[in-house]
């Protein structure tokens, strides 16, 4: 009887654990991976790599932009702890130094996000055929909306979709994440930025306006 009781209790505990709804989560503080971004109704697309350091509040984004027949690369270093943002163009050996809003946004599911559902990407028929993910959605300022997908295990970001009346749609997909940073040099400004002077602007850049500047750069060069 004691053995049966233990099995019954264990079964109840497992059932209760499975029945729990997924909760908002935070991604690992140090990560490196790849990403792709599409916006402007598909007219603007970029792909690249990202290094992320939540401890030091730093981010390095290397973009390879494709717009029609036009392709170019932009290297972005965001040092939120110093309120500084560098935009490096290696083809022109130029570097811009601009003000950055220090409101660092960690990779996470917002606490007010609503659960859309839990699904397998791929297949659950056998180990290694799929990954269990949670889909979330919520509201953005200025009548915007977003949806995002994070893995159930590890809270790894995979997809982010957002819409605002002013900016339209933006779709961000991530892949090849590795927990940790392989190159600490990613967060050190390159030598061509040594003499860059801080450009004064009325409003400091944010992570979003820094990424949007790529699209603006494309429009100016068309």
MARPA-497833 format. One line per field, with one value per atom (N, C-alpha, C, O): residue in one letter; atom name; x negated, y, z. Coordinates in steps of 0.2 Angstrom, whole numbers, plus 2048, in hexadecimal, padded with zeros to 3 digits. Atoms other than C-alpha are relative to their C-alpha. Layout:
BEGIN
resn <- [A/...] .
name <- [CA/...] .
u <- [X/...] .
v <- [Y/...] .
w <- [Z/...] .
END
This chain:
BEGIN
resn <- [X/X/X/X/X/X/X/X/X/X/X/X/X/X/X/X/X/X/X/X/X/X/X/X/X/X/X/X/X/X/X/X/X/X/X/X/X/X/X/X/X/X/X/X/X/X/X/X/X/X/X/X/X/X/X/X/X/X/X/X/X/X/X/X/X/X/X/X/X/X/X/X/X/X/X/X/X/X/X/X/X/X/X/X/X/X/X/X/X/X/X/X/X/X/X/X/X/X/X/X/X/X/X/X/X/X/X/X/X/X/X/X/X/X/X/X/X/X/X/X/X/X/X/X/X/X/X/X/X/X/X/X/X/X/X/X/X/X/X/X/X/X/X/X/X/X/X/X/X/X/X/X/X/X/X/X/X/X/X/X/X/X/X/X/X/X/X/X/X/X/X/X/X/X/X/X/X/X/X/X/X/X/X/X/X/X/X/X/X/X/X/X/X/X/X/X/X/X/X/X/X/X/X/X/X/X/X/X/X/X/X/X/X/X/X/X/X/X/X/X/X/X/X/X/X/X/X/X/X/X/X/X/X/X/X/X/X/X/X/X/X/X/X/X/X/X/X/X/X/X/X/X/X/X/X/X/X/X/X/X/X/X/X/X/X/X/X/X/X/X/X/X/X/X/X/X/X/X/X/X/X/X/X/X/X/X/X/X/X/X/X/X/X/X/X/X/X/X/X/X/X/X/X/X/X/X/X/X/X/X/X/X/X/X/X/X/X/X/X/X/X/X/X/X/X/X/X/X/X/X/X/X/X/X/X/X/X/X/X/X/X/X/X/X/X/X/X/X/X/X/X/X/X/X/X/X/X/X/X/X/X/X/X/X/X/X/X/X/X/X/X/X/X/X/X/X/X/X/X/X/X/X/X/X/X/X/X/X/X/X/X/X/X/X/X/X/X/X/X/X/X/X/X/X/X/X/X/X/X/X/X/X/X/X/X/X/X/X/X/X/X/X/X/X/X/X/X/X/X/X/X/X/X/X/X/X/X/X/X/X/X/X/X/X/X/X/X/X/X/X/X/X/X/X/X/X/X/X/X/X/X/X/X/X/X/X/X/X/X/X/X/X/X/X/X/X/X/X/X/X/X/X/X/X/X/X/X/X/X/X/X/X/X/X/X/X/X/X/X/X/X/X/X/X/X/X/X/X/X/X/X/X/X/X/X/X/X/X/X/X/X/X/X/X/X/X/X/X/X/X/X/X/X/X/X/X/X/X/X/X/X/X/X/X/X/X/X/X/X/X/X/X/X/X/X/X/X/X/X/X/X/X/X/X/X/X/X/X/X/X/X/X/X/X/X/X/X/X/X/X/X/X/X/X/X/X/X/X/X/X/X/X/X/X/X/X/X/X/X/X/X/X/X/X/X/X/X/X/X/X/X/X/X/X/X/X/X/X/X/X/X/X/X/X/X/X/X/X/X/X/X/X/X/X/X/X/X/X/X/X/X/X/X/X/X/X/X/X/X/X/X/X/X/X/X/X/X/X/X/X/X/X/X/X/X/X/X/X/X/X/X/X/X/X/X/X/X/X/X/X/X/X/X/X/X/X/X/X/X/X/X/X/X/X/X/X/X/X/X/X/X/X/X/X/X/X/X/X/X/X/X/X/X/X/X/X/X/X/X/X/X/X/X/X/X/X/X/X/X/X/X/X/X/X/X/X/X/X/X/X/X/X/X/X/X/X/X/X/X/X/X/X/X/X/X/X/X/X/X/X/X/X/X/X/X/X/X/X/X/X/X/X/X/X/X/X/X/X/X/X/X/X/X/X/X/X/X/X/X/X/X/X/X/X/X/X/X/X/X/X/X/X/X/X/X/X/X/X/X/X/X/X/X/X/X/X/X/X/X/X/X/X/X/X/X/X/X/X/X/X/X/X/X/X/X/X/X/X/X/X/X/X/X/X/X/X/X/X/X/X/X/X/X/X/X/X/X/X/X/X/X/X/X/X/X/X/X/X/X/X/X/X/X/X/X/X/X/X/X/X/X/X/X/X/X/X/X/X] .
name <- [N/CA/C/O/N/CA/C/O/N/CA/C/O/N/CA/C/O/N/CA/C/O/N/CA/C/O/N/CA/C/O/N/CA/C/O/N/CA/C/O/N/CA/C/O/N/CA/C/O/N/CA/C/O/N/CA/C/O/N/CA/C/O/N/CA/C/O/N/CA/C/O/N/CA/C/O/N/CA/C/O/N/CA/C/O/N/CA/C/O/N/CA/C/O/N/CA/C/O/N/CA/C/O/N/CA/C/O/N/CA/C/O/N/CA/C/O/N/CA/C/O/N/CA/C/O/N/CA/C/O/N/CA/C/O/N/CA/C/O/N/CA/C/O/N/CA/C/O/N/CA/C/O/N/CA/C/O/N/CA/C/O/N/CA/C/O/N/CA/C/O/N/CA/C/O/N/CA/C/O/N/CA/C/O/N/CA/C/O/N/CA/C/O/N/CA/C/O/N/CA/C/O/N/CA/C/O/N/CA/C/O/N/CA/C/O/N/CA/C/O/N/CA/C/O/N/CA/C/O/N/CA/C/O/N/CA/C/O/N/CA/C/O/N/CA/C/O/N/CA/C/O/N/CA/C/O/N/CA/C/O/N/CA/C/O/N/CA/C/O/N/CA/C/O/N/CA/C/O/N/CA/C/O/N/CA/C/O/N/CA/C/O/N/CA/C/O/N/CA/C/O/N/CA/C/O/N/CA/C/O/N/CA/C/O/N/CA/C/O/N/CA/C/O/N/CA/C/O/N/CA/C/O/N/CA/C/O/N/CA/C/O/N/CA/C/O/N/CA/C/O/N/CA/C/O/N/CA/C/O/N/CA/C/O/N/CA/C/O/N/CA/C/O/N/CA/C/O/N/CA/C/O/N/CA/C/O/N/CA/C/O/N/CA/C/O/N/CA/C/O/N/CA/C/O/N/CA/C/O/N/CA/C/O/N/CA/C/O/N/CA/C/O/N/CA/C/O/N/CA/C/O/N/CA/C/O/N/CA/C/O/N/CA/C/O/N/CA/C/O/N/CA/C/O/N/CA/C/O/N/CA/C/O/N/CA/C/O/N/CA/C/O/N/CA/C/O/N/CA/C/O/N/CA/C/O/N/CA/C/O/N/CA/C/O/N/CA/C/O/N/CA/C/O/N/CA/C/O/N/CA/C/O/N/CA/C/O/N/CA/C/O/N/CA/C/O/N/CA/C/O/N/CA/C/O/N/CA/C/O/N/CA/C/O/N/CA/C/O/N/CA/C/O/N/CA/C/O/N/CA/C/O/N/CA/C/O/N/CA/C/O/N/CA/C/O/N/CA/C/O/N/CA/C/O/N/CA/C/O/N/CA/C/O/N/CA/C/O/N/CA/C/O/N/CA/C/O/N/CA/C/O/N/CA/C/O/N/CA/C/O/N/CA/C/O/N/CA/C/O/N/CA/C/O/N/CA/C/O/N/CA/C/O/N/CA/C/O/N/CA/C/O/N/CA/C/O/N/CA/C/O/N/CA/C/O/N/CA/C/O/N/CA/C/O/N/CA/C/O/N/CA/C/O/N/CA/C/O/N/CA/C/O/N/CA/C/O/N/CA/C/O/N/CA/C/O/N/CA/C/O/N/CA/C/O/N/CA/C/O/N/CA/C/O/N/CA/C/O/N/CA/C/O/N/CA/C/O/N/CA/C/O/N/CA/C/O/N/CA/C/O/N/CA/C/O/N/CA/C/O/N/CA/C/O/N/CA/C/O/N/CA/C/O/N/CA/C/O/N/CA/C/O/N/CA/C/O/N/CA/C/O/N/CA/C/O/N/CA/C/O/N/CA/C/O/N/CA/C/O/N/CA/C/O/N/CA/C/O/N/CA/C/O/N/CA/C/O/N/CA/C/O/N/CA/C/O/N/CA/C/O/N/CA/C/O/N/CA/C/O/N/CA/C/O/N/CA/C/O/N/CA/C/O/N/CA/C/O/N/CA/C/O/N/CA/C/O/N/CA/C/O/N/CA/C/O/N/CA/C/O/N/CA/C/O/N/CA/C/O/N/CA/C/O/N/CA/C/O/N/CA/C/O/N/CA/C/O/N/CA/C/O/N/CA/C/O/N/CA/C/O/N/CA/C/O/N/CA/C/O/N/CA/C/O/N/CA/C/O/N/CA/C/O/N/CA/C/O/N/CA/C/O/N/CA/C/O/N/CA/C/O/N/CA/C/O/N/CA/C/O/N/CA/C/O/N/CA/C/O/N/CA/C/O/N/CA/C/O] .
u <- [7FC/800/7FC/7FD/804/7F2/7FD/7FD/803/7EA/805/803/7FA/7FB/801/803/7FF/7FD/7FB/7FC/806/7EC/801/800/7FF/7F0/806/805/7FA/801/7FE/800/802/7F9/7FB/7FC/805/7EB/804/803/7FC/7F8/804/805/7FD/802/7FB/7FD/805/7F2/7FF/7FE/801/7EE/805/804/7FB/7FF/801/803/800/7FF/7FB/7FC/805/7EF/801/800/7FE/7F5/805/805/7FA/805/7FE/802/802/7FC/7FF/7FC/801/7FD/7F9/7F6/807/7EC/801/806/801/7E6/7FB/7F7/805/7DD/7F9/7F9/806/7CB/7FA/7FC/806/7B9/7FC/7FA/805/7AD/7F9/7F8/806/79B/7FC/7FD/803/791/7FB/7F9/805/783/802/802/7FE/787/7FD/7FC/802/781/804/805/7FC/78B/800/7FD/7FF/791/808/80C/7F9/7A1/801/7FD/7FE/7AB/806/80A/7FB/7B6/803/800/7FC/7C4/805/808/7FC/7CD/802/800/7FE/7D5/803/802/7FC/7E1/7FC/7FE/804/7D3/7FB/7F7/805/7C9/7F9/7F4/807/7BB/7FF/803/802/7B2/7F9/7F4/807/7A2/7FF/804/802/799/7FA/7F6/806/78B/7FF/802/801/784/800/800/7FF/787/7FC/7FC/803/77D/803/804/7FB/787/7FD/7FC/803/780/805/805/7FB/78E/7FC/7FF/804/781/7FD/7FE/803/778/804/802/7FB/787/7FD/7FC/804/77E/803/805/7FD/783/7FC/7FA/804/779/804/806/7FC/783/7FD/7FB/803/77B/806/808/7FA/788/7FD/7F8/801/787/807/80B/7FA/795/801/7FC/7FE/79E/806/80B/7FA/7A9/800/7FC/801/7AC/7FA/7F7/807/79B/7FB/7F5/805/793/7FF/803/802/789/7FA/7F6/806/77E/801/806/800/779/7FF/7FC/800/77B/7FE/802/802/772/803/801/7FE/77B/7FE/7FF/802/775/804/803/7FC/781/7FD/7FE/803/779/805/804/7FA/789/7FD/7FF/803/77E/7FC/7FB/803/775/804/802/7FC/783/7FD/7FE/804/779/802/803/7FE/77E/7FB/7FA/804/771/803/806/7FD/776/7F9/7F7/806/767/801/805/7FF/766/7F9/7F5/806/757/7FE/7F8/802/758/7FD/7FA/803/755/7FB/7F9/805/74A/803/7FF/7FD/756/803/806/7FD/75D/804/801/7FC/76B/801/803/7FF/76D/806/806/7FA/77E/803/800/7FD/788/805/809/7FB/792/804/801/7FC/7A0/7FE/7FD/802/79B/805/804/7FB/7AB/7FF/801/802/7A4/806/809/7FA/7B1/7FD/7FA/802/7AC/804/80A/7FC/7B1/805/802/7FB/7C1/807/809/7F8/7D4/802/802/7FD/7DC/805/808/7FC/7E5/807/80B/7F9/7F5/802/808/7FF/7F4/805/806/7FB/803/7FE/7FB/802/800/805/80B/7FC/807/801/806/800/802/7FA/7F4/806/7F5/800/805/800/7F0/7F9/7F4/807/7E2/7FF/803/803/7D8/7FD/7F8/802/7D5/804/80A/7FC/7DB/7FE/7F8/801/7DD/7FF/7FF/800/7DC/7FA/7FA/806/7CA/7FB/7FC/805/7BC/7FC/7FA/804/7B3/804/801/7FC/7C1/804/806/7FC/7C9/7FD/7FA/801/7C8/806/80A/7FA/7D5/800/7FB/800/7D9/807/80C/7FA/7E5/801/7FC/7FE/7EE/803/808/7FE/7F1/803/800/7FE/7FA/802/803/7FF/7FD/801/801/7FF/7FF/7FA/7F6/806/7F2/803/809/7FE/7F3/803/801/7FE/7FC/804/804/7FC/809/7FD/7FF/804/7FC/802/805/7FF/7FD/7FA/7F6/806/7F0/802/806/800/7EE/7F9/7F5/807/7DF/800/804/800/7D9/7F9/7F4/806/7CD/800/805/800/7C7/802/801/7FE/7CF/7FA/7FA/806/7BE/7FA/7F8/805/7B1/802/7FE/7FD/7BC/7FC/7F9/804/7B3/804/809/7FC/7BA/800/7FA/800/7BF/803/800/7FC/7CC/803/806/7FD/7D2/804/800/7FC/7E0/803/806/7FD/7E6/803/801/7FD/7F1/802/805/7FD/7F4/802/800/7FD/7FE/7FA/7FB/805/7EF/7FA/7F8/806/7E1/802/7FE/7FE/7EC/7FD/7FC/802/7E6/7F9/7F5/807/7D5/800/804/800/7D1/7F8/7F4/807/7C1/800/804/801/7BC/7F8/7F4/806/7AD/7FE/803/802/7A3/7F8/7F5/807/792/7FE/7F8/802/792/7FB/7FC/804/784/800/7FF/800/784/7F9/7F5/807/775/7FE/801/804/76A/7FA/7F6/806/75C/7FA/7F4/805/753/801/805/7FF/752/7FE/800/802/74A/806/806/7FA/75B/803/806/7FE/75F/7FB/7FC/805/750/800/800/800/751/7FA/7F4/806/746/7FC/7FE/805/737/802/800/7FE/73F/805/807/7FC/74B/7FC/7FF/804/73D/801/801/7FF/73F/807/808/7F9/751/803/802/7FD/75A/807/80B/7F9/76B/804/803/7FB/779/805/809/7FB/785/807/808/7F9/798/804/803/7FB/7A7/803/804/7FD/7AD/7FB/7F9/805/7A0/803/80A/7FE/7A1/803/800/7FE/7AA/7FE/7FC/802/7A7/805/802/7FC/7B6/7FF/7FF/802/7B1/7FA/7F8/806/7A0/801/7FD/7FF/7A6/804/803/7FC/7B3/7FB/7FD/805/7A4/7FD/7FB/802/79F/805/803/7FB/7AF/800/801/800/7AE/7F9/7FA/806/79C/801/7FF/7FE/7A3/804/803/7FC/7B0/7FC/7FD/804/7A3/7FC/7FA/805/798/803/800/7FC/7A6/800/803] .
v <- [7FA/800/806/80B/7FA/80C/802/807/7FF/809/803/808/7FE/80C/808/80C/7F9/81C/805/80A/7FC/823/801/806/7FF/81F/805/809/7FC/828/807/80C/7F9/837/803/809/7FE/838/801/806/7FE/837/806/80A/7FA/845/806/80B/7FA/850/801/807/800/84C/803/808/7FD/850/808/80C/7F9/860/805/80A/7FD/865/802/807/7FF/862/805/808/7FC/86B/808/80C/7FA/87B/804/802/7FB/88A/802/804/7FD/890/807/80B/7FA/8A0/804/802/7FB/8B0/7FE/7FC/802/8AD/805/809/7FC/8B5/7FB/7F6/803/8AF/800/804/800/8AA/807/80A/7F9/8BB/800/806/800/8B6/7FC/7F6/804/8B1/802/808/7FE/8B1/7FC/7F6/804/8AC/804/809/7FD/8B1/802/800/7FE/8BA/803/804/7FC/8C1/804/803/7FB/8D0/802/803/7FE/8D4/805/804/7FB/8E4/804/802/7FC/8F2/7FC/7FC/804/8E5/7FC/7FB/805/8DA/804/800/7FC/8E8/800/802/7FF/8E8/7F9/7F7/806/8D8/800/803/800/8D6/7F9/7F7/806/8C7/801/805/7FF/8C6/7FC/7F7/803/8C1/805/80B/7FC/8C7/7FD/7F7/802/8C6/805/80B/7FC/8CB/7FE/7F9/801/8CE/804/80A/7FD/8D2/802/807/7FE/8D3/807/80C/7F9/8E2/804/80A/7FC/8E8/803/809/7FF/8E7/7FB/7F6/804/8E1/802/808/7FF/8DF/7FC/7F6/802/8DD/801/807/800/8D9/7FF/7F9/800/8DC/7FF/803/800/8D7/801/7FD/7FD/8E1/7FE/7FF/801/8DC/804/803/7FC/8E8/800/804/801/8E3/7FE/7F8/802/8E3/802/802/7FD/8EC/7FC/7F9/804/8E3/804/806/7FC/8EB/7FD/7FB/803/8E7/806/80B/7FB/8F2/7FC/7F7/803/8EE/804/80A/7FC/8F4/7FE/7F8/801/8F5/804/80B/7FC/8FA/7FF/7FA/800/8FE/804/80A/7FC/902/802/808/7FE/903/807/80A/7FA/912/805/80A/7FC/919/802/808/7FE/918/7FA/7F4/804/910/801/807/7FF/90D/7FC/7F7/803/90A/800/805/801/903/7FE/7F9/802/902/7FE/802/802/8F7/801/802/7FF/8FA/807/808/7F9/90D/801/807/7FF/90A/807/80B/7FA/917/7FD/7F8/802/917/806/80C/7FB/921/7FF/7F9/801/924/804/80A/7FD/928/7FF/7FA/801/92A/7FA/7F9/805/91B/800/801/800/91A/7FA/7F4/805/910/7FB/7F6/805/906/7F9/7F8/806/8F5/7FB/7FB/804/8E8/7F9/7F7/807/8D6/7FC/7FD/805/8C7/7FC/7F9/803/8C1/800/804/7FF/8BE/805/804/7FB/8CE/7FD/7F8/802/8CB/800/7FC/7FF/8D1/7FC/7FD/803/8C6/7FB/7F8/805/8BA/7FA/7FB/806/8A8/7FF/7FE/802/8A4/7F8/7F6/808/891/7FD/801/804/884/7FB/7F7/804/87A/7FD/800/803/86F/803/803/7FE/877/7FA/7F8/806/868/7FA/7FB/806/857/7FE/7FE/803/84F/7F9/7F6/807/83E/7FC/7F7/803/83B/805/80B/7FB/843/803/800/7FD/850/803/806/7FE/853/807/80A/7F9/863/803/800/7FC/870/802/805/7FE/874/808/80A/7F9/887/803/800/7FD/893/807/80A/7FA/8A1/805/803/7FA/8B2/806/806/7FA/8C2/805/804/7FA/8D3/807/806/7F9/8E6/804/803/7FB/8F3/807/808/7F9/906/802/7FF/7FD/910/7FB/7FB/804/903/7FA/7F7/806/8F5/7FA/7F9/806/8E3/7FB/7FD/804/8D5/7F9/7F7/807/8C2/7FE/800/803/8B8/7F9/7F7/808/8A6/7FF/801/802/8A0/7F8/7F5/807/88E/7FF/803/801/886/7FE/800/802/87F/805/806/7FB/88D/807/80C/7F9/89C/803/809/7FD/89E/803/800/7FD/8AB/7FD/7FB/803/8A5/804/806/7FC/8B0/806/805/7FA/8C2/804/806/7FD/8CA/806/806/7FA/8DC/804/805/7FB/8E9/806/806/7FA/8FB/804/803/7FC/907/804/806/7FC/912/7FD/7FF/804/905/7FA/7F8/806/8F7/7FA/7F9/806/8E5/7FF/802/802/8DF/7F8/7F7/807/8CC/7FF/800/802/8C6/7F9/7F6/807/8B4/7FF/802/801/8AE/7F8/7F4/807/89E/7FF/804/802/895/803/805/7FD/89C/7FB/7F5/803/897/804/80A/7FC/89B/802/7FD/7FD/8A6/804/804/7FC/8B2/7FD/7FC/803/8AB/805/803/7FB/8BB/807/80B/7FA/8C9/806/80C/7FA/8D4/803/809/7FE/8D6/807/80B/7FB/8E3/806/80B/7FB/8EE/804/800/7FC/8FC/7FF/7FF/801/8F9/806/80B/7FB/903/806/80C/7FA/90E/804/80A/7FC/914/805/809/7FC/91C/807/80B/7F9/92D/803/808/7FE/92D/805/803/7FB/93C/7FE/7FC/802/93A/805/80B/7FC/940/802/7FE/7FE/94B/7FF/801/800/947/802/801/7FE/94D/7FA/7FA/806/93B/7FA/7F9/805/92D/7FA/7F9/806/91D/7FB/7FB/806/90E/7FA/7FA/806/8FC/7FF/7FD/801/8FD/806/804/7FB/90E/7FE/800/802/907/7FB/7FB/805/8F8/803/802/7FD/903/805/806/7FC/90E/7FD/800/804/900/801/802/7FF/902/807/808/7F9/915/801/805/800/913/7FE/800/803/908/805/806/7FC/915/806/809/7FA/923/7FF/803/802/919/7FE/7FE/802/915/805/805] .
w <- [800/800/800/7FD/800/804/7F9/7F7/807/7F3/7FB/7F8/805/7EA/802/7FE/7FD/7F5/7FD/7FB/802/7F0/7F8/7F6/807/7DD/7FF/7FA/801/7DF/801/7FD/7FE/7E7/7FA/7F8/806/7D9/7FA/7F7/806/7CC/800/7FB/7FF/7D3/7FF/7FC/801/7D4/7F9/7F7/807/7C2/7FC/7F8/804/7BC/802/7FE/7FE/7C6/7FD/7FA/803/7BF/7F8/7F6/807/7AD/7FF/7FA/801/7B0/801/7FF/7FE/7B5/7F9/7F5/806/7A8/800/805/801/7A1/803/803/7FD/7AA/7FC/7F9/803/7A3/803/809/7FE/7A4/7FD/7F9/803/7A1/7FD/7FF/803/795/803/808/7FD/79A/7FF/7FA/801/79D/7FB/7F9/805/791/7FA/7FB/805/780/7F9/7F9/806/76E/7FB/7FC/805/75E/7FA/7F9/807/74D/800/804/800/748/7F9/7F5/806/739/802/806/7FF/738/7FA/7F5/805/72C/802/806/7FE/72C/7F9/7F4/806/720/7FB/7F5/804/719/7FB/7F6/804/713/7FC/7F9/804/70B/803/800/7FC/718/804/808/7FD/71E/802/7FE/7FE/728/804/807/7FC/730/803/800/7FD/73B/806/808/7FA/74C/806/805/7FB/75D/806/808/7F9/76E/805/804/7FB/77E/807/808/7F9/78F/805/805/7FB/79C/806/809/7FA/7AA/7FF/803/801/7A2/7FC/7FA/804/798/7FA/7F9/806/788/7FA/7FC/806/776/7FA/7F9/806/766/7FA/7FB/805/756/7F9/7F8/807/745/7FB/7FA/805/737/7F9/7F7/807/725/7FC/7FC/803/71C/7F9/7F5/807/70C/7FE/802/802/703/7F8/7F5/807/6F1/7FD/800/802/6E8/805/803/7FC/6F6/806/80A/7FA/704/803/800/7FD/711/808/80A/7F9/723/805/803/7FB/733/806/808/7F9/744/805/805/7FB/753/807/809/7F9/765/804/804/7FC/772/808/80A/7F9/784/804/805/7FC/78E/807/809/7FA/79E/7FF/804/801/796/7FC/7FB/804/78C/7FA/7F7/807/77C/7FB/7FD/806/76B/7FB/7F8/806/75D/7FA/7FB/807/74B/7FC/7FA/804/741/7F9/7F8/807/72E/7FE/7FD/802/72A/7F9/7F8/807/718/7FE/7FA/801/71A/806/806/7FA/72A/804/806/7FC/733/806/806/7FA/744/803/803/7FD/74C/807/809/7F9/75E/802/802/7FE/765/807/80A/7F9/775/800/7FB/800/77A/807/80C/7FA/786/805/802/7FB/796/802/806/7FE/797/7FC/7F7/803/794/801/806/800/78F/800/7FB/800/794/7FC/7FA/804/789/805/809/7FB/792/7FD/7F9/801/791/805/80B/7FB/799/805/803/7FB/7A9/7FE/801/801/7A2/7F9/7F7/806/792/801/807/800/78F/7FC/7F7/803/78B/7FA/7FB/806/779/800/7FE/800/77A/800/800/800/77B/7FB/7FA/806/76C/7FF/802/802/765/7F9/7F4/807/756/7FE/801/802/74C/802/801/7FE/752/807/80A/7F9/764/7FF/805/800/75D/802/805/7FE/761/803/801/7FD/76B/7FA/7F6/805/761/7FA/7F5/806/754/801/7FC/7FF/75C/807/80B/7FA/76A/802/7FF/7FD/776/801/805/7FF/776/802/802/7FE/77D/7FC/7FB/804/773/805/809/7FC/77C/7FC/7F6/803/777/805/80B/7FB/77E/7FC/7F5/803/77A/801/805/801/775/801/7FF/800/778/7F9/7F4/807/76A/7FC/7F6/803/767/7FC/7F7/803/762/803/809/7FD/765/7FE/7F9/802/765/802/806/7FE/766/800/7FC/7FF/76B/802/805/7FF/76C/804/802/7FC/77A/801/801/7FE/77D/807/80C/7F9/78C/805/80A/7FC/792/7FE/7F8/801/794/7FE/7FF/801/78F/7FA/7FB/806/77E/7FB/7F9/804/773/7F9/7F6/807/761/7FB/7F6/805/759/803/809/7FD/75C/7FA/7F5/805/752/803/809/7FD/755/7FA/7F5/804/74D/804/809/7FE/750/7FA/7F4/805/745/7FD/7F7/803/743/7FC/7F7/803/73F/7FB/7F8/804/737/804/80A/7FD/73A/800/7FC/800/73F/803/808/7FF/740/802/7FE/7FE/74A/801/806/7FF/749/803/800/7FE/753/800/7FF/801/752/802/803/7FE/756/807/807/7FA/768/804/804/7FC/773/807/807/7F9/786/802/802/7FF/78A/7FA/7F5/805/781/7FE/803/802/777/7FF/800/801/774/804/802/7FC/781/7FC/7FE/804/774/7FC/7FA/804/76C/804/800/7FD/779/801/805/800/777/7F9/7F4/806/76A/7FC/7FE/804/75B/7FF/801/800/757/7FC/7FD/804/74A/804/801/7FC/757/806/809/7FB/762/800/805/800/75B/7FE/7FD/801/758/805/80B/7FB/760/801/7FC/7FE/769/7FC/7FC/804/75D/805/808/7FC/767/7FC/7F7/803/764/806/80B/7FB/76C/804/80A/7FC/771/7FF/7F9/801/774/7FD/7FD/803/76A/805/80B/7FC/771/7FC/7F6/803/76C/7F9/7F4/806/760/7FB/7F5/805/758/7FD/7F7/802/756/7FA/7F5/805/74C/7FA/7F4/805/742/7FC/7F6/804/73D/7FA/7F5/806/731/7FA/7F4/805/728/7FD/7F7/802/727/7FC/7F7/804/720/7F9/7F4/807/712/7FC/7F6/803/70E/7FD/7F8/802/70D/7FA/7F6/806/701/7FA/7F5/806/6F5/7FB/7F6] .
END
